[in-house]
Amino acid sequence: MPSRHAGLALALVVLVSAALAGLTAWLRAPGGGEEAGADEPATLPGETPEEAEARRAREHAAMLDRDWPRHGLVTRTQLNVRAEPNPDSLVIGWLRVGAHVRARGTPTPGPDCASGWIEIHPRGHVCTGSGLEIGDAPPEAGREMAPDLTSALPYHYYFVTEPQTPEWFQLPSREDQRNAVAHTTRYLELLNGGEPRRAERLRAGGLADEPGPPREVARFLDHGFFVASNGVEVRSRRRFVRTVRGMYIKEASLEERTGHSFHGVELGPEGEAAALPVAWAIRAARPLVTSTRADGTLRVTDDEAHEAIERLARVEWLRRERLGDQSYHVVRLPDGSERHVRDWFLAVAEAREPPAGVGEEEPWVHVDLSSQTLVVYRGPTPIYATLVSSGVEGHDTPEGEFTIHRKFVSDTMADPGSDLGDDRYRIEDVPWTQYFEGSIALHGAFWHAQYGIVHSHGCVNLSPADARWVFLHTWPEIPEGWHGVSTERGTGFTGSRVVVTR
């Protein structure tokens, strides 16, 4: 495994310890993954916050060893966690290959599970025969497959640069690759030559004396698709990206995408900003000066004494003003001077009253489509603000009050479209995905940096760092080792509210 992944296992161990130590009251509220015990004091008399975190981590580890003494390693791509030990029971969550979960008891055979169902922490049951290895000691291998929860992106992401790129079940030989190239070349000749039906028959191995697809190829990926990876492997000096599903793609056919570094601001006494409003330039903005012409009319011109404000830069926003028939923002520049900026050059995140019934410590999210901003609140208090990209016309983001109904560390999104037009896309393992209305979600977007401007197919796109922050500060909390949870009735998890307005 390359050196860029060498520290992943250690990082994940550090993450788990930090996450356990840093559990706060809102994580223990309805929707959190922890057991009862929320009434424990956050800090005992005489403890520093650091000592309290360390104590809670020790107590949590002791609880796991006492109440959930067994260890499970997920060996298949994705497993369902069910409310009861029954294949027809409600799915409450999902596990991903490489995950380590705690369990208790002995696997009990049941319907469609001769290997036995076992209960996992903090709730739910998994059929061990579906891809969960149970032991009495922590697994020695497999953690390198798990997502990196400490980083802005949980995996490495790659853009497919070549048409019909083969994805292999295993590391291919050179002969395998030559056969795949011959098949792909012929397939594209037929497809681009106006013979799509013959191309599909070729792909199905149905044309006599024509090179059908090698059986070692799992599928062929279109140019422009994205794949997620947790490693790179080498065979005969040829490098292949290993996908999170255990397949292999030639590295030379891919370009890595790391996403933009933009992120919002934490609010409060210790945050980057004290409170709302918070503003950013969503286009390079030239400060303006006003003057009065000889006839008494108002003149607004560029201020040549100041540089343009860079896109995505934060600005000190003061107020809005009407000059003639136009609306402007008034901002304070770094030298202390006040200047005007045209209305459509800035996005301003402003405070909003919480929805009815929101608890004092309950996290919720407000998305403002008119300003393309998002604010996370805890009760009535805003705690984070940033820019987003919502749906373009024809793919409008729905307005209203919703609840996060499914939440995943990553989830694949695709639209095959009706033809080979620009609307076709496939992005594997979109990071930090929180569905709040059907297939519409809050999620990270590493493939563009148009934050503050509409851009999506209906979802609310955030920068990778922002998406992770929001993911970690909303309900439901993802239990340790899980990849996703559902908040449907009966799952035991509660989702945060998402309010979308214009």
C-alpha positions in Angstrom: 0.0 0.0 0.0 1.5 3.4 -0.8 2.8 5.7 1.8 -0.1 8.2 1.6 -2.3 5.4 3.1 0.2 4.1 5.6 -1.0 6.1 8.5 -4.7 5.5 7.9 -5.1 2.7 10.5 -3.4 4.8 13.2 -5.4 7.8 12.3 -8.6 5.9 12.6 -7.6 4.6 16.1 -6.9 8.2 17.1 -10.3 9.3 15.6 -12.2 6.7 17.6 -10.6 7.8 20.8 -11.2 11.4 20.1 -14.8 10.9 19.1 -15.5 8.9 22.2 -13.8 11.5 24.4 -15.5 14.4 22.8 -19.1 13.2 23.0 -21.2 16.1 24.0 -24.8 16.5 25.2 -26.3 16.7 21.8 -24.7 13.4 20.7 -26.5 11.7 23.7 -29.8 13.3 22.8 -32.4 11.4 20.8 -30.7 10.3 17.5 -27.3 9.7 19.1 -25.8 6.3 18.9 -25.0 6.0 22.6 -26.8 4.1 25.4 -28.6 5.7 28.3 -26.4 7.7 30.6 -26.9 11.2 29.3 -27.5 12.4 32.8 -23.9 12.0 33.8 -22.2 15.4 34.4 -19.9 16.5 31.6 -17.2 17.4 34.1 -16.7 16.2 37.6 -15.6 18.6 40.4 -11.9 19.5 40.0 -11.6 18.0 36.5 -10.3 19.9 33.5 -12.1 19.4 30.2 -9.2 17.3 28.9 -9.4 15.1 32.0 -13.1 14.7 31.6 -12.7 13.6 28.0 -10.1 11.1 28.9 -12.3 9.7 31.7 -15.3 9.3 29.5 -13.2 7.6 26.9 -12.0 5.1 29.5 -15.5 4.5 30.8 -16.8 4.0 27.3 -14.0 1.5 26.5 -14.7 -0.4 29.7 -18.4 -0.5 28.9 -17.7 -2.0 25.5 -15.4 -4.7 26.9 -18.0 -5.5 29.6 -21.3 -5.4 27.6 -20.1 -5.9 24.0 -17.1 -8.2 24.4 -17.0 -9.7 20.9 -15.5 -8.2 17.7 -16.9 -8.2 14.2 -15.1 -7.5 10.9 -17.2 -6.7 7.8 -15.8 -8.6 4.8 -18.4 -7.8 2.1 -19.1 -4.6 0.4 -22.1 -3.5 2.4 -24.4 -5.2 5.0 -27.8 -4.4 6.3 -28.3 -4.0 10.1 -31.8 -5.1 11.0 -33.9 -4.1 14.0 -34.6 -7.8 14.8 -32.9 -11.1 13.9 -35.1 -11.6 10.9 -34.5 -11.0 7.1 -37.9 -9.2 6.9 -37.2 -6.9 9.8 -36.7 -3.2 9.4 -33.3 -2.1 8.1 -31.9 0.4 10.6 -28.4 0.9 9.2 -25.6 -0.3 7.0 -22.0 -1.5 7.5 -19.2 -1.3 4.9 -16.3 -3.6 4.1 -13.4 -3.3 6.5 -15.5 -1.9 9.4 -14.9 -3.1 12.9 -18.0 -3.3 15.2 -18.6 -4.6 18.7 -21.1 -7.5 19.3 -22.4 -9.7 22.1 -23.7 -13.2 22.4 -23.5 -16.2 20.2 -24.8 -16.2 16.7 -28.3 -17.7 16.7 -29.5 -19.5 13.5 -32.7 -18.0 12.2 -34.8 -17.4 9.0 -32.5 -17.3 6.0 -29.4 -17.2 8.2 -28.1 -20.6 9.1 -24.8 -19.1 10.2 -26.7 -17.1 12.9 -27.8 -13.6 13.7 -25.7 -11.6 16.2 -26.5 -8.4 18.1 -24.1 -5.5 17.4 -23.4 -2.2 19.3 -25.4 -0.1 20.0 -28.4 -1.9 18.5 -29.6 -4.1 15.7 -28.8 -7.5 14.3 -26.6 -8.8 11.5 -26.5 -12.2 9.8 -22.9 -13.4 10.2 -23.1 -15.4 7.0 -23.7 -12.3 4.9 -20.2 -11.0 5.5 -19.5 -10.5 9.2 -16.6 -12.4 10.8 -17.0 -12.7 14.6 -14.2 -13.3 17.1 -13.2 -12.7 20.7 -10.2 -10.5 19.8 -10.0 -7.3 17.6 -9.4 -8.1 13.9 -5.8 -7.8 12.8 -6.6 -6.8 9.2 -9.3 -4.9 7.4 -9.1 -1.5 8.9 -7.2 -0.1 5.9 -10.4 -0.6 3.9 -12.4 1.6 6.2 -13.1 5.3 5.4 -10.9 8.0 6.8 -13.3 9.8 9.1 -10.6 12.4 10.2 -10.3 14.0 6.7 -12.4 16.3 4.6 -12.8 13.3 2.2 -13.4 9.8 3.5 -11.7 8.2 0.5 -9.5 9.1 -2.5 -11.6 10.1 -5.5 -10.8 9.7 -9.1 -12.2 11.1 -12.4 -12.4 8.6 -15.3 -10.5 10.2 -18.2 -10.9 7.5 -20.9 -14.1 6.2 -22.5 -15.1 2.6 -21.6 -12.4 2.2 -19.0 -12.3 -1.4 -17.7 -12.8 -2.1 -14.0 -11.3 -5.5 -13.1 -12.3 -8.1 -10.6 -8.6 -8.6 -9.8 -5.3 -7.3 -10.8 -5.1 -8.0 -14.6 -2.3 -9.6 -16.6 -0.9 -7.8 -19.6 -2.8 -10.2 -21.8 -6.0 -9.4 -20.0 -5.4 -5.7 -20.7 -4.7 -6.2 -24.4 -7.9 -8.2 -24.7 -9.8 -5.4 -23.0 -8.3 -2.8 -25.3 -9.3 -4.8 -28.4 -12.8 -5.2 -27.2 -13.2 -1.5 -26.2 -11.8 -0.3 -29.5 -14.2 -2.4 -31.5 -17.1 -1.4 -29.2 -16.5 2.3 -29.7 -16.1 1.8 -33.5 -19.6 0.4 -33.6 -21.1 2.8 -31.2 -19.6 5.9 -32.8 -20.3 4.5 -36.3 -24.0 4.6 -35.7 -24.5 0.9 -34.8 -25.4 1.0 -31.1 -27.4 -2.3 -31.3 -24.4 -4.2 -32.7 -22.2 -2.5 -30.0 -24.4 -3.8 -27.3 -24.5 -7.3 -28.8 -20.7 -7.2 -28.9 -20.6 -6.1 -25.2 -22.9 -9.1 -24.5 -20.5 -11.5 -26.4 -23.1 -12.1 -29.1 -21.2 -11.2 -32.3 -19.4 -14.1 -34.0 -15.7 -13.7 -34.6 -15.6 -10.4 -32.7 -13.6 -9.8 -29.4 -16.2 -10.0 -26.6 -15.6 -8.6 -23.2 -12.9 -10.4 -21.1 -14.5 -12.3 -18.2 -12.1 -10.6 -15.8 -13.8 -7.2 -16.4 -16.5 -6.4 -13.9 -17.8 -3.5 -16.0 -16.7 -0.6 -18.3 -16.8 2.9 -16.9 -17.7 6.0 -19.0 -15.5 9.0 -19.3 -16.6 11.5 -16.6 -17.6 9.0 -14.0 -16.0 9.1 -10.6 -14.8 6.3 -8.4 -13.7 6.1 -4.8 -10.5 4.3 -3.7 -8.9 3.2 -0.5 -5.5 2.1 -2.0 -3.2 1.6 -4.9 -1.7 -1.8 -5.8 1.1 -2.8 -8.3 1.4 -5.8 -10.6 4.4 -6.1 -12.9 5.2 -2.4 -12.4 1.7 -1.4 -13.5 -0.3 0.7 -11.0 -4.0 0.1 -10.3 -6.3 2.0 -8.1 -8.3 -0.4 -5.7 -11.9 0.8 -5.4 -13.8 0.7 -2.1 -15.7 -2.3 -3.6 -12.5 -4.2 -4.1 -12.2 -3.8 -7.9 -9.2 -2.4 -9.8 -8.8 0.3 -12.4 -5.6 1.3 -14.3 -4.3 4.5 -12.5 -3.3 6.0 -15.8 -6.9 6.1 -16.9 -7.8 8.3 -13.8 -7.2 11.7 -12.4 -7.4 12.2 -8.7 -9.7 15.0 -7.4 -9.3 16.4 -3.9 -12.0 19.1 -3.9 -11.7 22.8 -3.0 -10.3 23.9 0.3 -13.1 26.4 1.0 -14.9 26.1 4.3 -17.3 28.1 6.4 -16.9 29.6 9.8 -17.7 28.4 13.3 -19.7 31.0 15.2 -19.6 32.0 18.9 -17.1 33.3 21.4 -14.4 30.9 20.3 -15.4 30.7 16.6 -14.0 32.5 13.6 -17.0 34.9 13.8 -18.9 36.0 16.8 -22.4 35.8 15.3 -24.5 36.2 12.1 -24.6 37.8 9.6 -21.6 36.4 7.8 -20.8 37.3 4.2 -18.7 36.1 1.3 -17.9 37.3 -2.2 -19.4 34.8 -4.6 -17.9 36.7 -7.6 -14.7 38.8 -7.7 -16.2 42.1 -6.4 -14.8 45.6 -7.1 -15.5 48.0 -4.2 -17.5 51.0 -5.3 -17.5 54.7 -4.5 -20.4 57.1 -4.8 -20.3 60.7 -5.9 -22.8 63.4 -7.0 -22.9 64.7 -10.5 -23.4 68.4 -11.3 -27.1 67.7 -12.0 -27.5 66.2 -8.6 -27.8 62.6 -9.7 -25.9 59.8 -8.0 -22.9 58.3 -9.6 -21.5 54.8 -8.6 -18.0 53.9 -9.9 -15.3 51.4 -9.3 -12.9 52.3 -6.5 -9.5 52.1 -8.2 -7.7 52.6 -4.9 -8.7 49.2 -3.7 -8.1 45.7 -5.2 -11.1 43.6 -6.1 -12.4 41.3 -3.4 -11.5 37.7 -4.4 -14.2 35.1 -4.9 -15.0 33.1 -1.7 -13.3 35.7 0.5 -15.1 36.6 3.7 -16.0 40.3 3.9 -17.1 42.4 6.9 -20.7 43.1 6.0 -22.5 46.1 7.6 -25.9 46.6 5.9 -27.9 46.9 2.7 -28.6 50.3 1.1 -30.7 51.4 -1.8 -29.0 53.7 -4.2 -31.4 54.9 -6.8 -33.3 51.9 -8.1 -30.4 49.4 -7.2 -29.7 47.5 -4.0 -26.1 47.4 -2.7 -24.2 45.9 0.2 -22.1 48.2 2.5 -18.9 46.5 3.6 -15.9 47.5 5.7 -12.6 47.0 4.0 -9.4 45.9 5.8 -8.2 49.5 6.0 -11.4 50.5 7.9 -13.0 52.3 5.0 -16.7 51.6 4.1 -17.5 50.8 0.5 -20.5 49.6 -1.6 -20.6 46.3 -3.5 -23.3 45.4 -6.0 -26.0 43.1 -4.6 -25.3 40.0 -6.7 -21.6 39.9 -5.8 -22.1 38.9 -2.2 -23.9 36.1 -0.3 -25.0 36.9 3.3 -25.9 34.3 5.8 -28.5 35.8 8.2 -30.2 34.6 11.4 -33.5 32.8 11.4 -35.9 31.8 14.1 -36.0 28.0 14.9 -38.9 25.8 13.7 -41.6 25.2 16.3 -40.7 22.7 19.0 -36.9 22.7 18.5 -35.2 21.9 21.8 -32.5 24.1 23.3 -29.7 21.7 22.3 -31.3 20.3 19.2 -29.2 20.7 16.0 -31.0 21.8 12.9 -30.1 23.3 9.5 -31.3 26.2 7.5 -30.6 26.5 3.8 -31.4 29.8 2.2 -31.8 29.3 -1.6 -31.8 33.1 -2.3 -28.4 33.7 -0.8 -27.0 30.1 -1.3 -26.0 29.9 2.3 -26.4 27.2 5.0 -26.4 27.8 8.8 -26.3 25.1 11.4 -28.1 25.9 14.7 -28.2 24.3 18.1 -31.6 25.3 19.4 -31.9 29.1 18.7 -28.1 29.6 18.5 -26.3 29.6 15.1 -23.0 27.6 15.4 -21.8 27.4 11.8 -22.3 29.2 8.5 -21.2 28.6 5.0 -21.9 28.7 1.3 -23.7 26.0 -0.7 -24.7 25.2 -4.3 -28.4 24.2 -4.7 -30.3 23.0 -7.8 -30.3 24.7 -11.1 -33.5 25.6 -12.9 -35.3 22.4 -13.8 -33.6 20.6 -10.9 -34.8 22.9 -8.2 -34.1 22.1 -4.6 -37.5 21.7 -2.8 -38.5 24.3 -0.2 -40.1 23.4 3.1 -39.3 21.7 6.5 -37.8 18.3 6.2 -36.1 15.7 8.4 -32.9 13.8 7.7 -34.2 10.3 6.9 -31.0 8.5 5.9 -27.4 9.4 6.6 -24.3 7.8 5.1 -20.5 8.4 5.4 -20.7 8.0 1.6 -23.3 6.9 -0.9 -23.2 6.5 -4.7 -25.3 8.9 -6.8 -26.0 8.3 -10.5 -28.3 9.4 -13.3 -27.9 7.3 -16.5 -29.9 9.8 -18.5 -31.8 9.1 -21.7 -28.8 9.5 -23.9 -25.1 10.4 -23.8 -25.7 14.0 -23.0 -24.2 16.2 -20.3 -26.8 15.2 -17.7 -25.4 11.7 -17.4 -23.2 11.1 -14.3 -22.1 8.6 -11.8 -20.2 9.5 -8.6 -19.3 6.7 -6.4 -19.4 7.2 -2.6 -20.4 10.9 -2.5 -19.1 12.0 0.9 -21.0 12.9 4.0 -24.5 12.3 2.5 -27.6 13.2 4.4 -30.9 12.6 2.6 -33.8 14.9 3.7 -36.3 14.6 0.9 -36.4 11.5 -1.2 -33.1 11.5 -3.1 -32.3 15.1 -2.3 -29.4 15.4 0.2 -26.9 17.6 1.9 -23.5 16.3 0.7 -19.9 17.1 -0.1 -19.0 18.0 -3.7 -15.4 17.6 -4.6 -16.0 17.9 -8.4 -16.7 21.6 -8.5 -16.1 24.8 -6.4 -19.2 26.9 -7.4 -20.2 27.3 -3.8 -22.5 30.3 -3.5 -23.9 29.8 -7.0 -26.6 27.3 -8.1 -25.0 24.3 -9.7 -26.5 20.9 -8.6 -29.2 18.5 -9.8 -31.3 19.4 -6.8 -29.1 18.4 -3.8 -27.4 20.9 -1.5 -23.7 20.8 -2.4 -21.1 21.8 0.2 -17.3 21.8 0.1 -15.8 18.6 1.5 -14.7 20.2 4.8 -18.1 21.9 5.3 -20.0 18.7 4.5 -18.0 16.8 7.1 -18.6 19.5 9.7 -22.3 19.5 9.1 -22.4 15.7 9.1 -20.7 15.5 12.5 -23.0 18.1 14.1 -26.4 16.9 13.0 -28.6 14.0 14.1 -28.5 11.0 13.8 -25.0 10.2 15.1 -23.5 7.3 13.1 -22.5 4.6 15.6 -18.8 3.5 15.7 -18.0 1.2 12.8 -21.3 1.9 10.9 -21.5 3.4 7.5 -25.0 4.7 7.6 -28.3 4.8 9.5 -32.0 5.3 8.8 -34.3 7.4 11.0 -37.6 5.7 9.9 -40.0 4.9 12.7 -38.7 1.9 14.7 -35.0 2.4 14.0 -34.3 4.2 17.3 -32.6 7.1 15.5 -33.9 10.6 15.1 -32.9 13.0 12.3 -32.2 16.7 12.5 -34.6 19.1 10.8 -33.6 20.8 7.6 -35.5 24.0 6.7 -35.1 25.2 3.1 -36.4 28.7 2.3 -36.1 31.3 -0.5 
